Amino acid sequence: MAEQYNLALAVSMALEAREKSKAVRSGYKVGACLVGEDDRGITCYLPGYNIELSGYPPIHAEHMAYIVGEFYQLQKHYAIVVACDGGYPMCGICRQLWINVNPSMRVIGVNTAKSSPEKVVDTTLDKLLPLPYPTWRSGHENHYDIGTQEQDESHS
Ligand SMILES: [Zn+2]
């Protein structure tokens, strides 16, 4: 059965979450909305936003959304909407985090730099991170073949 969820609701929740951002150092506010299904089969829209604390690594919106999803014991992860200036969907670390959960998860970036925020990215996680570090899900026996580049004579 196809995944059914309200994308417009997810976008509005990501924008709302962004307003709660505590980007006290960078000023770069990010909001997220994770869409998934809990163990009762109910579609959930869960927020995340970034927090910058003193003496502690920044907490990314996508990371918070992951933890909230853990708390609600999501069984399926359909999509994540990320709202920020530029609409960049996830840093490399967050991509690796989420690849553990669902490589085919839909990832949507919403650019908030526009007067009217617009969707600028709509893809899947495996396209954002085509060669992830092996996950427990994929198993370490499943080594991908990263190939060997042909030696370029001009650089040898
Ligand atoms: Zn990140």
Backbone and ligand atoms as CSV (ligand in chain L), in Angstrom:
chain,resi,resn,atom,element,x,y,z
A,1,MET,N,N,0.838,-1.185,0.000
A,1,MET,CA,C,0.000,0.000,0.000
A,1,MET,C,C,0.877,1.240,0.000
A,2,ALA,N,N,0.485,2.185,-0.800
A,2,ALA,CA,C,1.277,3.414,-0.907
A,2,ALA,C,C,1.218,4.187,0.402
A,3,GLU,N,N,2.314,4.844,0.670
A,3,GLU,CA,C,2.368,5.685,1.863
A,3,GLU,C,C,1.450,6.885,1.651
A,4,GLN,N,N,0.600,7.129,2.623
A,4,GLN,CA,C,-0.309,8.261,2.508
A,4,GLN,C,C,-0.094,9.194,3.684
A,5,TYR,N,N,0.215,10.420,3.360
A,5,TYR,CA,C,0.378,11.417,4.397
A,5,TYR,C,C,0.139,12.783,3.789
A,6,ASN,N,N,-0.019,13.742,4.651
A,6,ASN,CA,C,-0.330,15.098,4.235
A,6,ASN,C,C,0.965,15.906,4.167
A,7,LEU,N,N,1.487,16.060,2.974
A,7,LEU,CA,C,2.766,16.749,2.813
A,7,LEU,C,C,2.673,18.220,3.217
A,8,ALA,N,N,1.562,18.841,2.894
A,8,ALA,CA,C,1.403,20.263,3.256
A,8,ALA,C,C,1.449,20.430,4.779
A,9,LEU,N,N,0.855,19.500,5.496
A,9,LEU,CA,C,0.900,19.538,6.964
A,9,LEU,C,C,2.337,19.365,7.451
A,10,ALA,N,N,3.063,18.431,6.836
A,10,ALA,CA,C,4.455,18.201,7.233
A,10,ALA,C,C,5.303,19.449,6.991
A,11,VAL,N,N,5.080,20.101,5.872
A,11,VAL,CA,C,5.835,21.332,5.572
A,11,VAL,C,C,5.506,22.409,6.605
A,12,SER,N,N,4.233,22.572,6.924
A,12,SER,CA,C,3.865,23.620,7.887
A,12,SER,C,C,4.416,23.296,9.271
A,13,MET,N,N,4.474,22.004,9.617
A,13,MET,CA,C,5.034,21.642,10.926
A,13,MET,C,C,6.544,21.870,10.976
A,14,ALA,N,N,7.224,21.624,9.845
A,14,ALA,CA,C,8.673,21.891,9.793
A,14,ALA,C,C,8.933,23.387,9.949
A,15,LEU,N,N,8.092,24.193,9.315
A,15,LEU,CA,C,8.243,25.648,9.433
A,15,LEU,C,C,7.972,26.108,10.865
A,16,GLU,N,N,6.983,25.498,11.481
A,16,GLU,CA,C,6.647,25.835,12.871
A,16,GLU,C,C,7.782,25.411,13.810
A,17,ALA,N,N,8.337,24.227,13.567
A,17,ALA,CA,C,9.451,23.738,14.393
A,17,ALA,C,C,10.650,24.673,14.266
A,18,ARG,N,N,10.870,25.175,13.048
A,18,ARG,CA,C,12.008,26.078,12.823
A,18,ARG,C,C,11.923,27.313,13.708
A,19,GLU,N,N,10.723,27.760,13.996
A,19,GLU,CA,C,10.556,28.934,14.847
A,19,GLU,C,C,11.053,28.685,16.277
A,20,LYS,N,N,11.132,27.408,16.673
A,20,LYS,CA,C,11.588,27.062,18.025
A,20,LYS,C,C,13.106,26.897,18.098
A,21,SER,N,N,13.768,26.976,16.941
A,21,SER,CA,C,15.214,26.786,16.868
A,21,SER,C,C,15.945,27.667,17.880
A,22,LYS,N,N,16.966,27.079,18.484
A,22,LYS,CA,C,17.815,27.843,19.398
A,22,LYS,C,C,19.223,27.917,18.804
A,23,ALA,N,N,19.297,28.518,17.622
A,23,ALA,CA,C,20.569,28.670,16.925
A,23,ALA,C,C,21.239,29.948,17.427
A,24,VAL,N,N,21.664,29.916,18.699
A,24,VAL,CA,C,22.143,31.134,19.356
A,24,VAL,C,C,23.496,31.598,18.838
A,25,ARG,N,N,24.298,30.677,18.297
A,25,ARG,CA,C,25.615,31.080,17.782
A,25,ARG,C,C,25.554,31.414,16.291
A,26,SER,N,N,25.057,30.475,15.503
A,26,SER,CA,C,25.081,30.643,14.045
A,26,SER,C,C,23.930,31.494,13.534
A,27,GLY,N,N,22.838,31.490,14.240
A,27,GLY,CA,C,21.651,32.173,13.742
A,27,GLY,C,C,20.978,31.422,12.601
A,28,TYR,N,N,21.498,30.229,12.296
A,28,TYR,CA,C,20.963,29.445,11.173
A,28,TYR,C,C,19.883,28.497,11.684
A,29,LYS,N,N,18.640,28.916,11.526
A,29,LYS,CA,C,17.519,28.149,12.068
A,29,LYS,C,C,17.102,27.039,11.120
A,30,VAL,N,N,16.917,25.845,11.702
A,30,VAL,CA,C,16.470,24.685,10.926
A,30,VAL,C,C,15.309,24.025,11.662
A,31,GLY,N,N,14.283,23.696,10.913
A,31,GLY,CA,C,13.158,22.946,11.459
A,31,GLY,C,C,12.933,21.700,10.631
A,32,ALA,N,N,12.381,20.678,11.260
A,32,ALA,CA,C,12.130,19.422,10.539
A,32,ALA,C,C,10.793,18.852,10.965
A,33,CYS,N,N,10.247,18.052,10.090
A,33,CYS,CA,C,9.065,17.265,10.442
A,33,CYS,C,C,9.255,15.867,9.875
A,34,LEU,N,N,9.279,14.903,10.776
A,34,LEU,CA,C,9.383,13.501,10.397
A,34,LEU,C,C,7.971,12.935,10.259
A,35,VAL,N,N,7.730,12.249,9.147
A,35,VAL,CA,C,6.431,11.622,8.923
A,35,VAL,C,C,6.623,10.105,8.941
A,36,GLY,N,N,5.865,9.444,9.781
A,36,GLY,CA,C,5.978,7.994,9.876
A,36,GLY,C,C,4.725,7.389,10.463
A,37,GLU,N,N,4.856,6.129,10.808
A,37,GLU,CA,C,3.697,5.401,11.330
A,37,GLU,C,C,4.095,4.717,12.622
A,38,ASP,N,N,3.247,4.862,13.634
A,38,ASP,CA,C,3.573,4.234,14.920
A,38,ASP,C,C,3.048,2.804,14.976
A,39,ASP,N,N,3.190,2.164,16.115
A,39,ASP,CA,C,2.841,0.742,16.223
A,39,ASP,C,C,1.330,0.498,16.237
A,40,ARG,N,N,0.551,1.583,16.259
A,40,ARG,CA,C,-0.907,1.434,16.137
A,40,ARG,C,C,-1.373,1.706,14.712
A,41,GLY,N,N,-0.417,1.956,13.817
A,41,GLY,CA,C,-0.764,2.233,12.428
A,41,GLY,C,C,-1.203,3.656,12.184
A,42,ILE,N,N,-0.916,4.522,13.146
A,42,ILE,CA,C,-1.316,5.922,13.037
A,42,ILE,C,C,-0.176,6.732,12.421
A,43,THR,N,N,-0.524,7.557,11.456
A,43,THR,CA,C,0.471,8.425,10.829
A,43,THR,C,C,0.821,9.557,11.785
A,44,CYS,N,N,2.118,9.749,11.999
A,44,CYS,CA,C,2.605,10.745,12.965
A,44,CYS,C,C,3.419,11.810,12.237
A,45,TYR,N,N,3.324,13.015,12.724
A,45,TYR,CA,C,4.107,14.152,12.231
A,45,TYR,C,C,4.890,14.679,13.420
A,46,LEU,N,N,6.196,14.420,13.436
A,46,LEU,CA,C,6.996,14.705,14.619
A,46,LEU,C,C,8.044,15.775,14.317
A,47,PRO,N,N,8.182,16.735,15.218
A,47,PRO,CA,C,9.057,17.876,14.947
A,47,PRO,C,C,10.506,17.672,15.369
A,48,GLY,N,N,11.337,18.521,14.832
A,48,GLY,CA,C,12.727,18.625,15.262
A,48,GLY,C,C,13.215,20.019,14.935
A,49,TYR,N,N,14.132,20.523,15.731
A,49,TYR,CA,C,14.752,21.815,15.426
A,49,TYR,C,C,16.156,21.816,16.001
A,50,ASN,N,N,16.975,22.721,15.491
A,50,ASN,CA,C,18.371,22.717,15.935
A,50,ASN,C,C,18.555,23.543,17.211
A,51,ILE,N,N,19.527,23.090,17.996
A,51,ILE,CA,C,19.856,23.738,19.259
A,51,ILE,C,C,21.377,23.856,19.344
A,52,GLU,N,N,21.835,25.025,19.709
A,52,GLU,CA,C,23.270,25.231,19.925
A,52,GLU,C,C,23.491,25.582,21.393
A,53,LEU,N,N,24.275,24.751,22.062
A,53,LEU,CA,C,24.571,24.931,23.478
A,53,LEU,C,C,26.054,25.231,23.640
A,54,SER,N,N,26.403,25.706,24.798
A,54,SER,CA,C,27.804,25.979,25.088
A,54,SER,C,C,28.525,24.679,25.443
A,55,GLY,N,N,29.684,24.465,24.844
A,55,GLY,CA,C,30.503,23.313,25.197
A,55,GLY,C,C,29.902,21.976,24.810
A,56,TYR,N,N,29.043,21.973,23.836
A,56,TYR,CA,C,28.385,20.740,23.414
A,56,TYR,C,C,28.147,20.821,21.914
A,57,PRO,N,N,28.310,19.706,21.212
A,57,PRO,CA,C,28.091,19.770,19.753
A,57,PRO,C,C,26.659,20.206,19.437
A,58,PRO,N,N,26.472,20.889,18.334
A,58,PRO,CA,C,25.118,21.318,17.974
A,58,PRO,C,C,24.196,20.114,17.760
A,59,ILE,N,N,22.959,20.290,18.136
A,59,ILE,CA,C,21.939,19.273,17.900
A,59,ILE,C,C,21.185,19.696,16.649
A,60,HIS,N,N,21.200,18.845,15.644
A,60,HIS,CA,C,20.548,19.198,14.386
A,60,HIS,C,C,19.068,18.847,14.432
A,61,ALA,N,N,18.285,19.580,13.647
A,61,ALA,CA,C,16.839,19.356,13.601
A,61,ALA,C,C,16.516,17.910,13.200
A,62,GLU,N,N,17.273,17.388,12.246
A,62,GLU,CA,C,17.028,16.020,11.756
A,62,GLU,C,C,17.373,14.997,12.840
A,63,HIS,N,N,18.355,15.335,13.686
A,63,HIS,CA,C,18.741,14.459,14.784
A,63,HIS,C,C,17.653,14.452,15.860
A,64,MET,N,N,17.164,15.658,16.183
A,64,MET,CA,C,16.080,15.727,17.170
A,64,MET,C,C,14.854,14.953,16.677
A,65,ALA,N,N,14.531,15.107,15.387
A,65,ALA,CA,C,13.372,14.395,14.835
A,65,ALA,C,C,13.574,12.883,14.950
A,66,TYR,N,N,14.815,12.438,14.765
A,66,TYR,CA,C,15.118,11.006,14.922
A,66,TYR,C,C,14.809,10.561,16.351
A,67,ILE,N,N,15.254,11.340,17.319
A,67,ILE,CA,C,15.070,10.972,18.724
A,67,ILE,C,C,13.583,11.001,19.096
A,68,VAL,N,N,12.869,11.990,18.617
A,68,VAL,CA,C,11.429,12.053,18.882
A,68,VAL,C,C,10.740,10.828,18.261
A,69,GLY,N,N,11.170,10.462,17.058
A,69,GLY,CA,C,10.622,9.261,16.408
A,69,GLY,C,C,10.911,8.000,17.202
A,70,GLU,N,N,12.089,7.956,17.816
A,70,GLU,CA,C,12.430,6.832,18.694
A,70,GLU,C,C,11.486,6.791,19.890
A,71,PHE,N,N,11.264,7.961,20.472
A,71,PHE,CA,C,10.398,8.036,21.645
A,71,PHE,C,C,9.001,7.509,21.326
A,72,TYR,N,N,8.508,7.866,20.138
A,72,TYR,CA,C,7.163,7.426,19.758
A,72,TYR,C,C,7.171,6.054,19.068
A,73,GLN,N,N,8.333,5.425,19.041
A,73,GLN,CA,C,8.449,4.064,18.521
A,73,GLN,C,C,7.878,3.923,17.111
A,74,LEU,N,N,8.260,4.848,16.247
A,74,LEU,CA,C,7.788,4.743,14.869
A,74,LEU,C,C,8.230,3.414,14.264
A,75,GLN,N,N,7.307,2.776,13.584
A,75,GLN,CA,C,7.598,1.503,12.926
A,75,GLN,C,C,7.958,1.712,11.464
A,76,LYS,N,N,7.434,2.792,10.896
A,76,LYS,CA,C,7.739,3.127,9.502
A,76,LYS,C,C,8.115,4.602,9.436
A,77,HIS,N,N,9.061,4.907,8.585
A,77,HIS,CA,C,9.527,6.284,8.401
A,77,HIS,C,C,9.348,6.620,6.933
A,78,TYR,N,N,8.389,7.464,6.658
A,78,TYR,CA,C,8.051,7.762,5.266
A,78,TYR,C,C,8.875,8.904,4.688
A,79,ALA,N,N,8.957,9.983,5.449
A,79,ALA,CA,C,9.557,11.198,4.882
A,79,ALA,C,C,10.039,12.112,5.991
A,80,ILE,N,N,10.948,12.991,5.616
A,80,ILE,CA,C,11.342,14.070,6.520
A,80,ILE,C,C,11.405,15.351,5.700
A,81,VAL,N,N,10.791,16.377,6.243
A,81,VAL,CA,C,10.831,17.702,5.629
A,81,VAL,C,C,11.803,18.539,6.449
A,82,VAL,N,N,12.716,19.198,5.774
A,82,VAL,CA,C,13.694,20.057,6.444
A,82,VAL,C,C,13.513,21.479,5.905
A,83,ALA,N,N,13.303,22.411,6.821
A,83,ALA,CA,C,13.069,23.807,6.433
A,83,ALA,C,C,14.196,24.675,6.952
A,84,CYS,N,N,14.880,25.338,6.034
A,84,CYS,CA,C,15.978,26.235,6.410
A,84,CYS,C,C,16.283,27.140,5.226
A,85,ASP,N,N,17.049,28.173,5.493
A,85,ASP,CA,C,17.458,29.046,4.389
A,85,ASP,C,C,18.305,28.235,3.415
A,86,GLY,N,N,17.905,28.196,2.174
A,86,GLY,CA,C,18.587,27.399,1.165
A,86,GLY,C,C,17.896,26.064,0.923
A,87,GLY,N,N,17.172,25.572,1.924
A,87,GLY,CA,C,16.451,24.298,1.770
A,87,GLY,C,C,17.359,23.087,1.714
A,88,TYR,N,N,18.537,23.185,2.358
A,88,TYR,CA,C,19.484,22.062,2.308
A,88,TYR,C,C,18.980,20.924,3.184
A,89,PRO,N,N,18.750,19.767,2.602
A,89,PRO,CA,C,18.209,18.671,3.384
A,89,PRO,C,C,19.309,17.803,3.987
A,90,MET,N,N,19.683,18.094,5.192
A,90,MET,CA,C,20.583,17.253,5.983
A,90,MET,C,C,22.058,17.439,5.665
A,91,CYS,N,N,22.849,17.494,6.716
A,91,CYS,CA,C,24.305,17.439,6.587
A,91,CYS,C,C,24.708,15.972,6.401
A,92,GLY,N,N,25.965,15.729,6.186
A,92,GLY,CA,C,26.457,14.365,5.974
A,92,GLY,C,C,26.217,13.452,7.160
A,93,ILE,N,N,26.399,13.972,8.361
A,93,ILE,CA,C,26.213,13.143,9.562
A,93,ILE,C,C,24.754,12.724,9.695
A,94,CYS,N,N,23.837,13.643,9.443
A,94,CYS,CA,C,22.414,13.305,9.536
A,94,CYS,C,C,22.012,12.314,8.442
A,95,ARG,N,N,22.617,12.439,7.276
A,95,ARG,CA,C,22.316,11.464,6.208
A,95,ARG,C,C,22.732,10.072,6.651
A,96,GLN,N,N,23.924,9.981,7.267
A,96,GLN,CA,C,24.380,8.676,7.741
A,96,GLN,C,C,23.486,8.170,8.866
A,97,LEU,N,N,23.034,9.054,9.734
A,97,LEU,CA,C,22.099,8.659,10.793
A,97,LEU,C,C,20.845,8.046,10.188
A,98,TRP,N,N,20.257,8.757,9.238
A,98,TRP,CA,C,18.972,8.321,8.697
A,98,TRP,C,C,19.078,7.126,7.773
A,99,ILE,N,N,20.258,6.925,7.169
A,99,ILE,CA,C,20.416,5.771,6.273
A,99,ILE,C,C,20.273,4.476,7.085
A,100,ASN,N,N,20.553,4.574,8.403
A,100,ASN,CA,C,20.360,3.426,9.295
A,100,ASN,C,C,18.883,3.082,9.445
A,101,VAL,N,N,18.031,4.058,9.247
A,101,VAL,CA,C,16.609,3.893,9.520
A,101,VAL,C,C,15.858,3.427,8.282
A,102,ASN,N,N,15.989,4.193,7.202
A,102,ASN,CA,C,15.266,3.856,5.984
A,102,ASN,C,C,15.927,4.528,4.788
A,103,PRO,N,N,16.758,3.774,4.054
A,103,PRO,CA,C,17.481,4.366,2.922
A,103,PRO,C,C,16.552,4.937,1.850
A,104,SER,N,N,15.350,4.420,1.745
A,104,SER,CA,C,14.452,4.907,0.687
A,104,SER,C,C,13.506,6.006,1.181
A,105,MET,N,N,13.760,6.502,2.390
A,105,MET,CA,C,12.914,7.558,2.935
A,105,MET,C,C,12.959,8.813,2.052
A,106,ARG,N,N,11.807,9.415,1.884
A,106,ARG,CA,C,11.718,10.648,1.100
A,106,ARG,C,C,12.296,11.802,1.907
A,107,VAL,N,N,13.067,12.650,1.254
A,107,VAL,CA,C,13.675,13.805,1.917
A,107,VAL,C,C,13.310,15.062,1.133
A,108,ILE,N,N,12.733,16.003,1.851
A,108,ILE,CA,C,12.258,17.220,1.209
A,108,ILE,C,C,12.927,18.425,1.857
A,109,GLY,N,N,13.480,19.279,1.042
A,109,GLY,CA,C,14.088,20.516,1.527
A,109,GLY,C,C,13.218,21.703,1.155
A,110,VAL,N,N,12.932,22.531,2.143
A,110,VAL,CA,C,12.114,23.725,1.923
A,110,VAL,C,C,12.979,24.948,2.198
A,111,ASN,N,N,13.071,25.802,1.210
A,111,ASN,CA,C,13.880,27.023,1.335
A,111,ASN,C,C,13.071,28.110,2.022
A,112,THR,N,N,13.544,28.507,3.190
A,112,THR,CA,C,12.837,29.535,3.951
A,112,THR,C,C,13.369,30.940,3.660
A,113,ALA,N,N,14.373,31.022,2.791
A,113,ALA,CA,C,14.931,32.340,2.473
A,113,ALA,C,C,13.983,33.148,1.591
A,114,LYS,N,N,13.064,32.475,0.950
A,114,LYS,CA,C,12.078,33.157,0.108
A,114,LYS,C,C,10.977,33.742,0.989
A,115,SER,N,N,10.338,34.759,0.481
A,115,SER,CA,C,9.236,35.357,1.244
A,115,SER,C,C,8.124,34.332,1.435
A,116,SER,N,N,7.971,33.464,0.439
A,116,SER,CA,C,7.034,32.352,0.563
A,116,SER,C,C,7.844,31.062,0.436
A,117,PRO,N,N,8.076,30.343,1.562
A,117,PRO,CA,C,8.946,29.159,1.526
A,117,PRO,C,C,8.521,28.177,0.440
A,118,GLU,N,N,9.510,27.657,-0.281
A,118,GLU,CA,C,9.187,26.732,-1.362
A,118,GLU,C,C,10.063,25.485,-1.311
A,119,LYS,N,N,9.484,24.391,-1.787
A,119,LYS,CA,C,10.182,23.105,-1.849
A,119,LYS,C,C,11.232,23.180,-2.943
A,120,VAL,N,N,12.506,22.943,-2.578
A,120,VAL,CA,C,13.575,23.010,-3.573
A,120,VAL,C,C,14.231,21.646,-3.787
A,121,VAL,N,N,14.022,20.720,-2.864
A,121,VAL,CA,C,14.572,19.382,-3.000
A,121,VAL,C,C,13.475,18.382,-2.651
A,122,ASP,N,N,13.345,17.358,-3.470
A,122,ASP,CA,C,12.402,16.269,-3.186
A,122,ASP,C,C,13.040,15.001,-3.730
A,123,THR,N,N,13.669,14.248,-2.833
A,123,THR,CA,C,14.455,13.103,-3.287
A,123,THR,C,C,14.358,11.993,-2.243
A,124,THR,N,N,15.240,11.037,-2.342
A,124,THR,CA,C,15.294,9.974,-1.335
A,124,THR,C,C,16.678,9.943,-0.714
A,125,LEU,N,N,16.730,9.384,0.479
A,125,LEU,CA,C,17.971,9.382,1.233
A,125,LEU,C,C,19.103,8.674,0.490
A,126,ASP,N,N,18.800,7.548,-0.152
A,126,ASP,CA,C,19.869,6.812,-0.832
A,126,ASP,C,C,20.454,7.592,-2.010
A,127,LYS,N,N,19.697,8.558,-2.516
A,127,LYS,CA,C,20.259,9.406,-3.566
A,127,LYS,C,C,21.147,10.496,-2.950
A,128,LEU,N,N,20.802,10.938,-1.736
A,128,LEU,CA,C,21.626,11.935,-1.057
A,128,LEU,C,C,22.919,11.333,-0.522
A,129,LEU,N,N,22.883,10.049,-0.208
A,129,LEU,CA,C,24.057,9.375,0.348
A,129,LEU,C,C,24.209,8.004,-0.326
A,130,PRO,N,N,24.737,8.011,-1.549
A,130,PRO,CA,C,24.774,6.763,-2.339
A,130,PRO,C,C,25.756,5.717,-1.808
A,131,LEU,N,N,26.784,6.123,-1.105
A,131,LEU,CA,C,27.764,5.162,-0.593
A,131,LEU,C,C,27.907,5.343,0.912
A,132,PRO,N,N,26.892,4.952,1.673
A,132,PRO,CA,C,26.945,5.156,3.127
A,132,PRO,C,C,27.925,4.201,3.778
A,133,TYR,N,N,28.359,4.584,4.961
A,133,TYR,CA,C,29.105,3.644,5.785
A,133,TYR,C,C,28.166,2.472,6.070
A,134,PRO,N,N,28.670,1.227,6.026
A,134,PRO,CA,C,27.768,0.079,6.217
A,134,PRO,C,C,26.999,0.190,7.528
A,135,THR,N,N,25.717,-0.101,7.473
A,135,THR,CA,C,24.877,-0.017,8.657
A,135,THR,C,C,24.638,-1.411,9.215
A,136,TRP,N,N,24.184,-1.473,10.450
A,136,TRP,CA,C,23.852,-2.772,11.024
A,136,TRP,C,C,22.754,-3.427,10.216
A,137,ARG,N,N,21.872,-2.598,9.665
A,137,ARG,CA,C,20.790,-3.131,8.852
A,137,ARG,C,C,21.329,-3.803,7.599
A,138,SER,N,N,22.279,-3.129,6.936
A,138,SER,CA,C,22.808,-3.687,5.689
A,138,SER,C,C,23.772,-4.827,5.981
A,139,GLY,N,N,24.381,-4.805,7.146
A,139,GLY,CA,C,25.305,-5.860,7.506
A,139,GLY,C,C,26.685,-5.593,6.949
A,140,HIS,N,N,27.658,-5.890,7.762
A,140,HIS,CA,C,29.021,-5.617,7.326
A,140,HIS,C,C,29.508,-6.604,6.288
A,141,GLU,N,N,28.745,-7.688,6.080
A,141,GLU,CA,C,29.141,-8.637,5.041
A,141,GLU,C,C,28.816,-8.097,3.647
A,142,ASN,N,N,27.952,-7.095,3.618
A,142,ASN,CA,C,27.541,-6.539,2.325
A,142,ASN,C,C,28.446,-5.394,1.907
A,143,HIS,N,N,29.653,-5.710,1.624
A,143,HIS,CA,C,30.571,-4.655,1.201
A,143,HIS,C,C,30.174,-4.181,-0.175
A,144,TYR,N,N,30.067,-2.897,-0.305
A,144,TYR,CA,C,29.806,-2.386,-1.633
A,144,TYR,C,C,31.109,-2.296,-2.397
A,145,ASP,N,N,30.984,-2.359,-3.676
A,145,ASP,CA,C,32.163,-2.271,-4.522
A,145,ASP,C,C,32.341,-0.824,-4.922
A,146,ILE,N,N,33.244,-0.164,-4.228
A,146,ILE,CA,C,33.454,1.244,-4.558
A,146,ILE,C,C,34.355,1.392,-5.771
A,147,GLY,N,N,34.848,0.250,-6.255
A,147,GLY,CA,C,35.631,0.282,-7.482
A,147,GLY,C,C,36.987,0.909,-7.285
A,148,THR,N,N,37.769,0.782,-8.277
A,148,THR,CA,C,39.076,1.432,-8.266
A,148,THR,C,C,39.109,2.367,-9.457
A,149,GLN,N,N,39.504,3.557,-9.174
A,149,GLN,CA,C,39.555,4.546,-10.252
A,149,GLN,C,C,40.707,4.192,-11.191
A,150,GLU,N,N,40.451,4.386,-12.456
A,150,GLU,CA,C,41.515,4.215,-13.439
A,150,GLU,C,C,42.604,5.221,-13.090
A,151,GLN,N,N,43.809,4.746,-13.067
A,151,GLN,CA,C,44.899,5.667,-12.787
A,151,GLN,C,C,45.032,6.686,-13.913
A,152,ASP,N,N,44.996,7.915,-13.510
A,152,ASP,CA,C,45.190,8.983,-14.493
A,152,ASP,C,C,46.686,9.208,-14.613
A,153,GLU,N,N,47.194,8.934,-15.789
A,153,GLU,CA,C,48.634,9.004,-16.000
A,153,GLU,C,C,49.200,10.387,-15.639
A,154,SER,N,N,48.410,11.397,-15.837
A,154,SER,CA,C,48.930,12.750,-15.582
A,154,SER,C,C,49.169,13.016,-14.105
A,155,HIS,N,N,48.554,12.161,-13.220
A,155,HIS,CA,C,48.729,12.386,-11.788
A,155,HIS,C,C,49.660,11.383,-11.153
A,156,SER,N,N,50.190,10.442,-11.937
A,156,SER,CA,C,51.033,9.405,-11.322
A,156,SER,C,C,52.497,9.796,-11.351
L,1,ZN,ZN,ZN,22.871,17.368,10.462
